[in-house]
Amino acid sequence: MAEKMEKTTETKSGKKKQNWFQRAWAGLNRWFREMKSELKKVVWPTRKQVMKNTVVAVTVMVVSGIVLWAFDQVAMLVVQTLISIGG
């Protein structure tokens, strides 16, 4: 009887080689552990800072909207004037 050659999953160092799923799972676990440790280092803003930053952001958006609206109105007036002159 011929001996069957079994596929060995051992590497040169004698450790078993992990399949793709095991490597992916280990990588995912490591990623979550590292993310958790990094989140512990984050200095979260106070409620007062969040409110202040929110007010600044909303104010900038409103002013930007007004400026864009004004430019649009001026451009529309110019186009209508050109159409009325040429038409």
Buried (B, 14 or more C-beta within 10 A) or exposed (E): EEEEEEEEEEEEEEEEEEEEEEEEEEEEEEEEEEEEEEEEEEEEEEEEEEEEEEEEEEEEEEEEEEEEEEEEEEEEEEEEEEEEEEE
